[in-house]
Amino acid sequence: MKTPAFPPSNPGPQLPRITPPDTRFPEFCAKTGAVLHTFSGTSSLNTVLEYVDKLDIEDQQYVQEIIRSRLIEKRRSAIVLRAKQAKTACKKNQSRSGTAKDLLADLNG
């Protein structure tokens, strides 16, 4: 079975159905010839959601997996960045340690 091409208003070429074990979208694109579409300022989230709604349940689950994995990676990157900033602050003696009571006393002046 083939999935509809994006965007729905422009049918374009039919893409192969996305099914596991294709777990990486770029590899999927390279293997199948699918095109990665980027969204300009005029494209809306609703357009993307309408497109996803038209996919069968397995493809929707695949999209969900991709988004979940990307969010996890973004959170990891943010934690790493924050840890590096904290380490730098400690090395420059720009941080303090103490209890929650100490923090509240510090904040209340």
MILOMI-538949 format. One record per residue: residue number from 1; x, y, z of N, C-alpha, C, O in turn. Coordinates in steps of 0.2 Angstrom, whole numbers, plus 2048, in hexadecimal, padded with zeros to 3 digits. Atoms other than C-alpha are relative to their C-alpha. Example, Ala and Ser with C-alpha at 12.3 -4.5 7.8 and 13.67 -1.06 7.14 Angstrom:
@num->1	n.X->804	n.Y->7FA	n.Z->800	ca.X->83E	ca.Y->7EA	ca.Z->827	c.X->804	c.Y->806	c.Z->800	o.X->809	o.Y->805	o.Z->803
@num->2	n.X->7FC	n.Y->7FA	n.Z->7FF	ca.X->844	ca.Y->7FB	ca.Z->824	c.X->7FC	c.Y->805	c.Z->803	o.X->7FF	o.Y->80B	o.Z->804
% end
This chain:
@num->1	n.X->804	n.Y->7FA	n.Z->800	ca.X->800	ca.Y->800	ca.Z->800	c.X->804	c.Y->806	c.Z->800	o.X->80A	o.Y->806	o.Z->803
@num->2	n.X->7FC	n.Y->7F9	n.Z->801	ca.X->806	ca.Y->812	ca.Z->7FC	c.X->7FD	c.Y->805	c.Z->804	o.X->7F7	o.Y->805	o.Z->805
@num->3	n.X->803	n.Y->7FA	n.Z->7FC	ca.X->804	ca.Y->821	ca.Z->807	c.X->800	c.Y->806	c.Z->7FB	o.X->803	o.Y->807	o.Z->7F6
@num->4	n.X->801	n.Y->7FB	n.Z->804	ca.X->7FE	ca.Y->831	ca.Z->800	c.X->806	c.Y->805	c.Z->800	o.X->809	o.Y->805	o.Z->806
@num->5	n.X->7FA	n.Y->7FB	n.Z->800	ca.X->80C	ca.Y->83E	ca.Z->7FB	c.X->7FE	c.Y->806	c.Z->804	o.X->7F8	o.Y->808	o.Z->805
@num->6	n.X->801	n.Y->7FA	n.Z->7FC	ca.X->80D	ca.Y->84E	ca.Z->805	c.X->801	c.Y->806	c.Z->7FB	o.X->806	o.Y->806	o.Z->7F7
@num->7	n.X->806	n.Y->7FF	n.Z->7FC	ca.X->805	ca.Y->85B	ca.Z->804	c.X->7FA	c.Y->7FD	c.Z->7FD	o.X->7FA	o.Y->7FB	o.Z->7F7
@num->8	n.X->806	n.Y->804	n.Z->803	ca.X->7F3	ca.Y->853	ca.Z->802	c.X->7FE	c.Y->804	c.Z->7FA	o.X->7FB	o.Y->801	o.Z->7F5
@num->9	n.X->803	n.Y->7FD	n.Z->805	ca.X->7EE	ca.Y->861	ca.Z->7F6	c.X->804	c.Y->7FF	c.Z->7F9	o.X->802	o.Y->801	o.Z->7F4
@num->10	n.X->7FC	n.Y->801	n.Z->806	ca.X->7FD	ca.Y->85D	ca.Z->7EA	c.X->802	c.Y->7F8	c.Z->800	o.X->807	o.Y->7F6	o.Z->804
@num->11	n.X->7FF	n.Y->807	n.Z->7FF	ca.X->7FC	ca.Y->84A	ca.Z->7E8	c.X->807	c.Y->7FE	c.Z->7FE	o.X->80A	o.Y->7F9	o.Z->802
@num->12	n.X->7F9	n.Y->802	n.Z->802	ca.X->80D	ca.Y->848	ca.Z->7DF	c.X->801	c.Y->7F9	c.Z->800	o.X->7FC	o.Y->7F5	o.Z->7FF
@num->13	n.X->7FF	n.Y->807	n.Z->800	ca.X->816	ca.Y->837	ca.Z->7DF	c.X->7FE	c.Y->7FD	c.Z->806	o.X->7FE	o.Y->7FF	o.Z->80C
@num->14	n.X->802	n.Y->804	n.Z->7FA	ca.X->810	ca.Y->829	ca.Z->7EA	c.X->806	c.Y->7FD	c.Z->803	o.X->80B	o.Y->7FB	o.Z->800
@num->15	n.X->7FA	n.Y->802	n.Z->7FC	ca.X->81C	ca.Y->825	ca.Z->7F8	c.X->7FF	c.Y->7F9	c.Z->803	o.X->7F9	o.Y->7F7	o.Z->804
@num->16	n.X->801	n.Y->807	n.Z->7FD	ca.X->81F	ca.Y->813	ca.Z->7FF	c.X->7FD	c.Y->801	c.Z->807	o.X->7FF	o.Y->806	o.Z->80A
@num->17	n.X->803	n.Y->800	n.Z->7F9	ca.X->816	ca.Y->80F	ca.Z->80F	c.X->806	c.Y->800	c.Z->805	o.X->80A	o.Y->7FC	o.Z->804
@num->18	n.X->7FB	n.Y->800	n.Z->7FA	ca.X->820	ca.Y->812	ca.Z->81F	c.X->7FE	c.Y->7FB	c.Z->805	o.X->7F9	o.Y->7FB	o.Z->808
@num->19	n.X->801	n.Y->805	n.Z->7FB	ca.X->822	ca.Y->803	ca.Z->829	c.X->806	c.Y->7FE	c.Z->804	o.X->80C	o.Y->7FF	o.Z->801
@num->20	n.X->7FA	n.Y->803	n.Z->7FD	ca.X->82E	ca.Y->7FC	ca.Z->836	c.X->803	c.Y->7FB	c.Z->7FC	o.X->7FF	o.Y->7F7	o.Z->7F8
@num->21	n.X->7FB	n.Y->7FD	n.Z->7FC	ca.X->83C	ca.Y->7F8	ca.Z->836	c.X->804	c.Y->807	c.Z->7FE	o.X->809	o.Y->808	o.Z->800
@num->22	n.X->7FD	n.Y->7FA	n.Z->802	ca.X->83F	ca.Y->809	ca.Z->82E	c.X->800	c.Y->805	c.Z->806	o.X->7FA	o.Y->808	o.Z->806
@num->23	n.X->801	n.Y->7FC	n.Z->7FA	ca.X->843	ca.Y->812	ca.Z->83E	c.X->804	c.Y->807	c.Z->7FF	o.X->803	o.Y->80B	o.Z->803
@num->24	n.X->7FD	n.Y->7F9	n.Z->801	ca.X->84D	ca.Y->821	ca.Z->837	c.X->7FE	c.Y->803	c.Z->7F9	o.X->7FE	o.Y->800	o.Z->7F4
@num->25	n.X->803	n.Y->7FD	n.Z->806	ca.X->844	ca.Y->82D	ca.Z->82B	c.X->805	c.Y->801	c.Z->7FA	o.X->804	o.Y->800	o.Z->7F4
@num->26	n.X->7FB	n.Y->7FE	n.Z->806	ca.X->854	ca.Y->833	ca.Z->821	c.X->802	c.Y->7F9	c.Z->7FC	o.X->802	o.Y->7F9	o.Z->7F6
@num->27	n.X->7FE	n.Y->806	n.Z->803	ca.X->859	ca.Y->821	ca.Z->81E	c.X->7FA	c.Y->7FD	c.Z->7FC	o.X->7FB	o.Y->7FA	o.Z->7F6
@num->28	n.X->806	n.Y->802	n.Z->803	ca.X->847	ca.Y->81D	ca.Z->819	c.X->7FF	c.Y->804	c.Z->7F9	o.X->7FE	o.Y->801	o.Z->7F4
@num->29	n.X->800	n.Y->7FB	n.Z->806	ca.X->847	ca.Y->82C	ca.Z->80C	c.X->805	c.Y->7FD	c.Z->7FB	o.X->804	o.Y->7FD	o.Z->7F5
@num->30	n.X->7FA	n.Y->802	n.Z->805	ca.X->858	ca.Y->826	ca.Z->805	c.X->7FE	c.Y->7F9	c.Z->7FD	o.X->7FF	o.Y->7F8	o.Z->7F7
@num->31	n.X->801	n.Y->806	n.Z->802	ca.X->852	ca.Y->814	ca.Z->804	c.X->7FA	c.Y->800	c.Z->7FB	o.X->7FA	o.Y->7FC	o.Z->7F6
@num->32	n.X->807	n.Y->801	n.Z->804	ca.X->840	ca.Y->817	ca.Z->7FC	c.X->800	c.Y->806	c.Z->7FB	o.X->7FB	o.Y->806	o.Z->7F7
@num->33	n.X->801	n.Y->7FA	n.Z->805	ca.X->843	ca.Y->828	ca.Z->7F3	c.X->7FB	c.Y->805	c.Z->802	o.X->7F9	o.Y->809	o.Z->7FF
@num->34	n.X->805	n.Y->7FB	n.Z->7FD	ca.X->836	ca.Y->831	ca.Z->7FE	c.X->804	c.Y->806	c.Z->801	o.X->80A	o.Y->807	o.Z->802
@num->35	n.X->7FE	n.Y->7FA	n.Z->7FF	ca.X->838	ca.Y->843	ca.Z->7FF	c.X->7FF	c.Y->803	c.Z->807	o.X->7F9	o.Y->803	o.Z->809
@num->36	n.X->801	n.Y->7FC	n.Z->7FA	ca.X->83B	ca.Y->84D	ca.Z->80F	c.X->7FD	c.Y->807	c.Z->7FF	o.X->801	o.Y->80B	o.Z->7FB
@num->37	n.X->803	n.Y->7F9	n.Z->801	ca.X->82F	ca.Y->85C	ca.Z->80F	c.X->801	c.Y->804	c.Z->806	o.X->801	o.Y->802	o.Z->80B
@num->38	n.X->7FF	n.Y->7FB	n.Z->7FB	ca.X->833	ca.Y->86B	ca.Z->818	c.X->7FA	c.Y->805	c.Z->800	o.X->7F7	o.Y->806	o.Z->7FB
@num->39	n.X->806	n.Y->7FB	n.Z->800	ca.X->826	ca.Y->878	ca.Z->81E	c.X->802	c.Y->807	c.Z->801	o.X->807	o.Y->809	o.Z->805
@num->40	n.X->7FF	n.Y->7F9	n.Z->7FF	ca.X->827	ca.Y->88A	ca.Z->81B	c.X->7FB	c.Y->803	c.Z->805	o.X->7F7	o.Y->800	o.Z->808
@num->41	n.X->804	n.Y->7FD	n.Z->7FB	ca.X->81F	ca.Y->897	ca.Z->825	c.X->7F9	c.Y->800	c.Z->7FE	o.X->7F5	o.Y->801	o.Z->803
@num->42	n.X->807	n.Y->801	n.Z->802	ca.X->80F	ca.Y->895	ca.Z->81B	c.X->7FD	c.Y->7FA	c.Z->802	o.X->7F7	o.Y->7F9	o.Z->802
@num->43	n.X->803	n.Y->807	n.Z->7FE	ca.X->80D	ca.Y->883	ca.Z->820	c.X->7FE	c.Y->800	c.Z->807	o.X->802	o.Y->803	o.Z->80B
@num->44	n.X->803	n.Y->800	n.Z->7F9	ca.X->803	ca.Y->880	ca.Z->82F	c.X->801	c.Y->7F9	c.Z->803	o.X->801	o.Y->7F4	o.Z->800
@num->45	n.X->800	n.Y->806	n.Z->7FC	ca.X->803	ca.Y->873	ca.Z->83D	c.X->7FA	c.Y->7FC	c.Z->7FE	o.X->7FA	o.Y->7F6	o.Z->7FD
@num->46	n.X->806	n.Y->804	n.Z->802	ca.X->7F1	ca.Y->86F	ca.Z->838	c.X->801	c.Y->7FC	c.Z->7F9	o.X->7FE	o.Y->7F7	o.Z->7F8
@num->47	n.X->7FF	n.Y->804	n.Z->806	ca.X->7F7	ca.Y->86A	ca.Z->826	c.X->804	c.Y->7FA	c.Z->801	o.X->802	o.Y->7F5	o.Z->7FF
@num->48	n.X->7FC	n.Y->806	n.Z->7FF	ca.X->804	ca.Y->85E	ca.Z->82D	c.X->7FB	c.Y->7FB	c.Z->804	o.X->7FB	o.Y->7F5	o.Z->802
@num->49	n.X->804	n.Y->805	n.Z->7FD	ca.X->7F7	ca.Y->857	ca.Z->839	c.X->7FB	c.Y->7FD	c.Z->7FB	o.X->7F9	o.Y->7F7	o.Z->7FC
@num->50	n.X->805	n.Y->803	n.Z->805	ca.X->7EA	ca.Y->855	ca.Z->82B	c.X->804	c.Y->7FA	c.Z->7FC	o.X->801	o.Y->7F5	o.Z->7FA
@num->51	n.X->7FD	n.Y->805	n.Z->804	ca.X->7F7	ca.Y->84C	ca.Z->821	c.X->801	c.Y->7F9	c.Z->804	o.X->800	o.Y->7F4	o.Z->802
@num->52	n.X->7FF	n.Y->806	n.Z->7FB	ca.X->7FC	ca.Y->840	ca.Z->830	c.X->7F9	c.Y->7FD	c.Z->801	o.X->7F9	o.Y->7F6	o.Z->801
@num->53	n.X->807	n.Y->803	n.Z->7FF	ca.X->7E9	ca.Y->83D	ca.Z->832	c.X->7FE	c.Y->7FB	c.Z->7FB	o.X->7FB	o.Y->7F6	o.Z->7FC
@num->54	n.X->802	n.Y->804	n.Z->806	ca.X->7E8	ca.Y->836	ca.Z->821	c.X->804	c.Y->7FA	c.Z->7FF	o.X->803	o.Y->7F5	o.Z->7FB
@num->55	n.X->7FC	n.Y->806	n.Z->800	ca.X->7F6	ca.Y->829	ca.Z->824	c.X->7FC	c.Y->7FA	c.Z->804	o.X->7F8	o.Y->7FC	o.Z->808
@num->56	n.X->803	n.Y->805	n.Z->7FC	ca.X->7F1	ca.Y->818	ca.Z->82A	c.X->803	c.Y->800	c.Z->807	o.X->808	o.Y->803	o.Z->808
@num->57	n.X->7FE	n.Y->800	n.Z->7F9	ca.X->7F4	ca.Y->814	ca.Z->83D	c.X->807	c.Y->7FE	c.Z->800	o.X->80A	o.Y->801	o.Z->805
@num->58	n.X->7F9	n.Y->802	n.Z->800	ca.X->805	ca.Y->80B	ca.Z->83A	c.X->804	c.Y->806	c.Z->7FE	o.X->809	o.Y->807	o.Z->802
@num->59	n.X->7FC	n.Y->7FB	n.Z->802	ca.X->80C	ca.Y->81A	ca.Z->831	c.X->7FF	c.Y->806	c.Z->805	o.X->804	o.Y->80A	o.Z->807
@num->60	n.X->800	n.Y->7FB	n.Z->7FA	ca.X->805	ca.Y->826	ca.Z->83F	c.X->804	c.Y->7FE	c.Z->806	o.X->807	o.Y->803	o.Z->809
@num->61	n.X->7FC	n.Y->802	n.Z->7FA	ca.X->80D	ca.Y->81C	ca.Z->84C	c.X->808	c.Y->801	c.Z->7FE	o.X->80C	o.Y->802	o.Z->803
@num->62	n.X->7FA	n.Y->7FF	n.Z->802	ca.X->81D	ca.Y->81D	ca.Z->842	c.X->802	c.Y->807	c.Z->801	o.X->808	o.Y->809	o.Z->803
@num->63	n.X->7FF	n.Y->7F9	n.Z->7FF	ca.X->81C	ca.Y->830	ca.Z->841	c.X->800	c.Y->802	c.Z->808	o.X->805	o.Y->806	o.Z->80A
@num->64	n.X->7FF	n.Y->7FF	n.Z->7F9	ca.X->819	ca.Y->830	ca.Z->854	c.X->806	c.Y->7FE	c.Z->803	o.X->809	o.Y->801	o.Z->807
@num->65	n.X->7F9	n.Y->803	n.Z->7FE	ca.X->829	ca.Y->825	ca.Z->857	c.X->805	c.Y->805	c.Z->7FE	o.X->809	o.Y->807	o.Z->802
@num->66	n.X->7FB	n.Y->7FB	n.Z->802	ca.X->833	ca.Y->832	ca.Z->84D	c.X->800	c.Y->806	c.Z->804	o.X->805	o.Y->808	o.Z->806
@num->67	n.X->801	n.Y->7FA	n.Z->7FC	ca.X->82C	ca.Y->841	ca.Z->856	c.X->802	c.Y->7FE	c.Z->807	o.X->806	o.Y->803	o.Z->80A
@num->68	n.X->7FE	n.Y->802	n.Z->7F9	ca.X->82E	ca.Y->838	ca.Z->867	c.X->808	c.Y->800	c.Z->800	o.X->80B	o.Y->802	o.Z->805
@num->69	n.X->7F8	n.Y->800	n.Z->800	ca.X->841	ca.Y->834	ca.Z->863	c.X->803	c.Y->806	c.Z->7FF	o.X->808	o.Y->808	o.Z->803
@num->70	n.X->7FD	n.Y->7FA	n.Z->801	ca.X->844	ca.Y->845	ca.Z->85D	c.X->800	c.Y->804	c.Z->806	o.X->804	o.Y->808	o.Z->808
@num->71	n.X->801	n.Y->7FC	n.Z->7FA	ca.X->83D	ca.Y->84D	ca.Z->86D	c.X->805	c.Y->7FD	c.Z->805	o.X->807	o.Y->801	o.Z->809
@num->72	n.X->7FC	n.Y->803	n.Z->7FB	ca.X->847	ca.Y->841	ca.Z->878	c.X->807	c.Y->803	c.Z->7FE	o.X->80B	o.Y->805	o.Z->803
@num->73	n.X->7F9	n.Y->7FE	n.Z->802	ca.X->857	ca.Y->846	ca.Z->86E	c.X->801	c.Y->808	c.Z->802	o.X->806	o.Y->80A	o.Z->804
@num->74	n.X->800	n.Y->7F9	n.Z->7FF	ca.X->853	ca.Y->859	ca.Z->870	c.X->800	c.Y->801	c.Z->808	o.X->804	o.Y->805	o.Z->80A
@num->75	n.X->800	n.Y->800	n.Z->7F9	ca.X->850	ca.Y->856	ca.Z->883	c.X->807	c.Y->7FF	c.Z->802	o.X->80A	o.Y->802	o.Z->807
@num->76	n.X->7F9	n.Y->802	n.Z->7FE	ca.X->861	ca.Y->84D	ca.Z->884	c.X->805	c.Y->806	c.Z->7FF	o.X->809	o.Y->807	o.Z->803
@num->77	n.X->7FB	n.Y->7FB	n.Z->802	ca.X->86A	ca.Y->85B	ca.Z->87B	c.X->7FF	c.Y->806	c.Z->805	o.X->804	o.Y->809	o.Z->807
@num->78	n.X->801	n.Y->7FB	n.Z->7FC	ca.X->862	ca.Y->868	ca.Z->886	c.X->803	c.Y->7FF	c.Z->807	o.X->806	o.Y->803	o.Z->80A
@num->79	n.X->7FD	n.Y->802	n.Z->7F9	ca.X->867	ca.Y->85E	ca.Z->896	c.X->808	c.Y->801	c.Z->7FF	o.X->80B	o.Y->803	o.Z->804
@num->80	n.X->7F9	n.Y->7FF	n.Z->801	ca.X->879	ca.Y->85D	ca.Z->88F	c.X->802	c.Y->807	c.Z->800	o.X->807	o.Y->809	o.Z->803
@num->81	n.X->7FE	n.Y->7F9	n.Z->800	ca.X->87A	ca.Y->86F	ca.Z->88B	c.X->7FF	c.Y->804	c.Z->807	o.X->804	o.Y->807	o.Z->809
@num->82	n.X->801	n.Y->7FD	n.Z->7F9	ca.X->873	ca.Y->874	ca.Z->89D	c.X->806	c.Y->7FD	c.Z->804	o.X->808	o.Y->801	o.Z->808
@num->83	n.X->7FB	n.Y->803	n.Z->7FC	ca.X->880	ca.Y->868	ca.Z->8A5	c.X->807	c.Y->803	c.Z->7FE	o.X->80B	o.Y->805	o.Z->803
@num->84	n.X->7FA	n.Y->7FD	n.Z->802	ca.X->88E	ca.Y->870	ca.Z->89B	c.X->800	c.Y->807	c.Z->803	o.X->805	o.Y->80A	o.Z->805
@num->85	n.X->800	n.Y->7FA	n.Z->7FD	ca.X->888	ca.Y->881	ca.Z->8A0	c.X->801	c.Y->800	c.Z->808	o.X->805	o.Y->805	o.Z->80B
@num->86	n.X->7FF	n.Y->800	n.Z->7F9	ca.X->887	ca.Y->87C	ca.Z->8B2	c.X->807	c.Y->7FE	c.Z->802	o.X->80A	o.Y->801	o.Z->807
@num->87	n.X->7F9	n.Y->801	n.Z->7FE	ca.X->899	ca.Y->875	ca.Z->8B2	c.X->804	c.Y->806	c.Z->7FF	o.X->808	o.Y->807	o.Z->803
@num->88	n.X->7FD	n.Y->7FA	n.Z->801	ca.X->89F	ca.Y->885	ca.Z->8AA	c.X->7FF	c.Y->805	c.Z->806	o.X->804	o.Y->808	o.Z->808
@num->89	n.X->801	n.Y->7FB	n.Z->7FA	ca.X->897	ca.Y->88F	ca.Z->8B8	c.X->803	c.Y->7FE	c.Z->806	o.X->806	o.Y->802	o.Z->80A
@num->90	n.X->7FD	n.Y->802	n.Z->7FA	ca.X->89E	ca.Y->884	ca.Z->8C5	c.X->808	c.Y->801	c.Z->800	o.X->80B	o.Y->804	o.Z->805
@num->91	n.X->7F9	n.Y->7FE	n.Z->801	ca.X->8B0	ca.Y->886	ca.Z->8BE	c.X->801	c.Y->807	c.Z->801	o.X->807	o.Y->809	o.Z->803
@num->92	n.X->7FF	n.Y->7F8	n.Z->7FF	ca.X->8AE	ca.Y->899	ca.Z->8BE	c.X->7FD	c.Y->802	c.Z->806	o.X->7FD	o.Y->808	o.Z->807
@num->93	n.X->802	n.Y->7FE	n.Z->7FA	ca.X->8A7	ca.Y->899	ca.Z->8CF	c.X->7FA	c.Y->804	c.Z->800	o.X->7F9	o.Y->809	o.Z->804
@num->94	n.X->806	n.Y->7FC	n.Z->801	ca.X->897	ca.Y->8A0	ca.Z->8C9	c.X->7F9	c.Y->7FC	c.Z->802	o.X->7F4	o.Y->7FE	o.Z->800
@num->95	n.X->805	n.Y->803	n.Z->7FD	ca.X->88C	ca.Y->894	ca.Z->8D2	c.X->801	c.Y->7FF	c.Z->807	o.X->806	o.Y->7FF	o.Z->80A
@num->96	n.X->800	n.Y->801	n.Z->7F9	ca.X->887	ca.Y->890	ca.Z->8E4	c.X->7FD	c.Y->7F9	c.Z->801	o.X->7F9	o.Y->7F7	o.Z->7FE
@num->97	n.X->803	n.Y->806	n.Z->7FE	ca.X->882	ca.Y->881	ca.Z->8ED	c.X->7FD	c.Y->801	c.Z->807	o.X->7FF	o.Y->805	o.Z->80B
@num->98	n.X->804	n.Y->7FF	n.Z->7FA	ca.X->876	ca.Y->87F	ca.Z->8FC	c.X->7FA	c.Y->7FC	c.Z->800	o.X->7F8	o.Y->7F9	o.Z->7FB
@num->99	n.X->806	n.Y->803	n.Z->7FF	ca.X->866	ca.Y->879	ca.Z->902	c.X->7FA	c.Y->804	c.Z->7FD	o.X->7FB	o.Y->80A	o.Z->7FB
@num->100	n.X->806	n.Y->7FC	n.Z->803	ca.X->854	ca.Y->87E	ca.Z->8FC	c.X->7FF	c.Y->806	c.Z->805	o.X->7FD	o.Y->80C	o.Z->803
@num->101	n.X->801	n.Y->7FA	n.Z->7FB	ca.X->853	ca.Y->889	ca.Z->90C	c.X->805	c.Y->806	c.Z->7FE	o.X->804	o.Y->80B	o.Z->7FF
@num->102	n.X->7FB	n.Y->7FB	n.Z->802	ca.X->864	ca.Y->892	ca.Z->907	c.X->7FE	c.Y->803	c.Z->7FA	o.X->7FE	o.Y->809	o.Z->7F9
@num->103	n.X->802	n.Y->7FD	n.Z->806	ca.X->85D	ca.Y->895	ca.Z->8F6	c.X->7FA	c.Y->805	c.Z->801	o.X->7FA	o.Y->80A	o.Z->7FE
@num->104	n.X->805	n.Y->7FC	n.Z->7FF	ca.X->84D	ca.Y->89C	ca.Z->8FC	c.X->802	c.Y->807	c.Z->804	o.X->800	o.Y->80C	o.Z->803
@num->105	n.X->7FE	n.Y->7FB	n.Z->7FD	ca.X->856	ca.Y->8A7	ca.Z->908	c.X->804	c.Y->805	c.Z->7FC	o.X->804	o.Y->80B	o.Z->7FC
@num->106	n.X->7FD	n.Y->7FC	n.Z->805	ca.X->861	ca.Y->8AD	ca.Z->8FA	c.X->7FB	c.Y->804	c.Z->7FC	o.X->7FD	o.Y->80A	o.Z->7FA
@num->107	n.X->805	n.Y->7FD	n.Z->804	ca.X->852	ca.Y->8B1	ca.Z->8EF	c.X->7FC	c.Y->806	c.Z->804	o.X->7FB	o.Y->80B	o.Z->801
@num->108	n.X->804	n.Y->7FB	n.Z->7FC	ca.X->849	ca.Y->8BB	ca.Z->8FD	c.X->805	c.Y->805	c.Z->802	o.X->802	o.Y->80A	o.Z->806
@num->109	n.X->7FB	n.Y->7FB	n.Z->7FE	ca.X->859	ca.Y->8C5	ca.Z->900	c.X->801	c.Y->800	c.Z->807	o.X->805	o.Y->805	o.Z->809
% end
